[in-house]
Every structure is written in structure tokens, then in C-alpha cells.
Amino acid sequence: MWCSTLGYLVTLILSLLAAPLAAEAQPLANVPRIGWLGGTSPAVNPAVLEAFRHGLREHGWIEGQNIVIEYRWAEGRFERLPDLAAELVRLPVDILVPVASDPAIRAAQHATSTIPIVMAASSDPVGTGFVASLARPGGNITGVSGLVPEVAGKRLQLLKDVVPHAARVAVLWNTTHAGKGLEWHETQVAAHVLGVTLQAVEVRGPDDFAPALAALTTERPDALITLAEPLTIMHRRQIADFALTHRLPMMSQLKEFAEAGGLMTYGTSLPGLFQRAAYYVDRILKGAKPADLPVEQPTKF
């Protein structure tokens, strides 16, 4: 009888000790889950992810404590984005944050019409059909616009101010990126006004950069503009090294291109956009609907 009583007491004590552990572990399983849909890899631009995490912390969300981030990376193979987006939807996640600009937003849009999508740095969210309007998005997508096409002309103007003799300017851009087509058009409009001849240098994948850049040595331009998006961001050092070697003044949108060796950049802060995207995540997790959250445009360049 004594042994039976002792066994009961041991079982009771162990169950009491285990109960607090289970109570502590349980909340993590029920916390909100964010789906991070990255087009490149974590090493390409770690400042973007850290800025997003910082933005979450500003609103009281701590990764691993009261929020979980599920990461999926396409590693530069953007054709994988639809499958990765569908995988995140199946988990499921509470909010999708597409990171590879328009291709990732498009993949997320096709993957779900119900899970909220918070975009950052979309080239033209209205023109690409992601939202009905900036003031009233109207669907499950909202976030921050990169305001890219509108500043393309200003970028060419600044390059012309710094390099007055530039009569022929090469524009290196990814033709598979829908938003870059808008930016190319705006650059053409500005070139007409400034009396500059543009030379299109098109890339579609990683293997296109070497031959595309080599072609510039044959018909040498006076300057180079690189339209920033995930593919060119991944290869920014290769582009900058070419520009430095051939003493070719290079302009782009993101400061990361100047840090890689380009001459100058003009545009918004990519980390800043993702830090602001965390605000939208916070609002949605607290009950706001994406359709009612106006899309913001950057004010600092």
C-alpha cells in the first residue's frame, strides 16, 4: 500500500511539474504566422529582413515569442515563386509578405484571394492590377508602393547633370519584370525631353549578364542606368565591377548599387519600405482589413 501511495505521489508531482512547461509551449503554437516569400536568398540583402523585424518589434511583435515567420526563398529562380507561395498558403499563414517585388506579389496574388498580402516596393500597384486604387485597395492586398516609374525621369536628369556630355545612355533592365516596363517607358519619355539616346540592354536570367555587358564594349555608351529589381540586385557587384573597369558612370535606384561600386543612386530606401510594411502587418493582425488600408507612397528619396 505504501508503494502504491508513493507511486501516486510521484505521478502527481511529475504531472504538476510538466503542466507549466506545456502551458508555456502552447502559446507559440497559436501565435500569428507570417509567410515571407523571398525571391532571392537571405544573403542578397539581409538589411531588408532586419528592417522588417525591427518594424515588427516597434509594434510589440517579437519573432519566436509572439509571432512566427515562415521563410521561403526562391534563390533567384523566380519560376519557383508560385509553388513557394502555394506552400505558404497551405501551412497556412495569417499574412503573406512577398519580397521579390512584383513577381512575388503576383505569385502571392494567384495563390490566395483571402489571406491578407502586405506588399513592399511594388513598382506600380495600380498599373499592375494588385489594387483597385491607392486610397481603396479593395481586395486582400495592401502595403507600400516603391513609386519607381515616377522617379525614373528624375534619375536620368540627375545623371545628365553629373555627366553633362552623356548623349547615349545604356539602360540595363530585366524585361520579364512587368514593373520595369513602366520604368523603361518613363525613362524613354525623359530621354526625349533631355535629348538623350537610350540603348536598351536586356536580361532575363542570370546567364544573360556576361554577354549583355560584353555587348556594351562594342557600342560604348556614355553612361549606364541599371533598373533595380531582384535579378539585377543579385548581380549588382558584377554590374558595378564592369562599370568601374570601363569607367562607365552608373546610376541606379538603390544605395546598394552605389555601395557595390556604382557612381550614384536616387530612389527610396528598400529597408525603410519593409520597416513600414511591418506597420500594415500589425494593423491587420489587430483586425484591420487590407481593403480598407490605403497603400502608402514613399516621401523620402
Secondary structure, 3 states (H helix, E strand, C coil): CHHHHHHHHHHHHHHHHHHHHHHHHHHHHHCCEEEEEECCCCCCCHHHHHHHHHHHHHCCCCECCCEEEEEEECCCCHHHHHHHHHHHHHCCCCEEEECCCHHHHHHHHHHCCCCCEEEEEECCCCCCCCCCCCCCCCCCEEEEECCHHHHHHHHHHHHHHHCCCCCEEEEEEECCCHHHHHHHHHHHHHHHHHCCEEEEEEECCHHHHHHHHHHCCCCCCCEEEECCCHHHHHCHHHHHHHHHHCCCCEEECCHHHHHCCCCEECCCCHHHHHHHHHHHHHHHHCCCCHHHCCCECCCCC
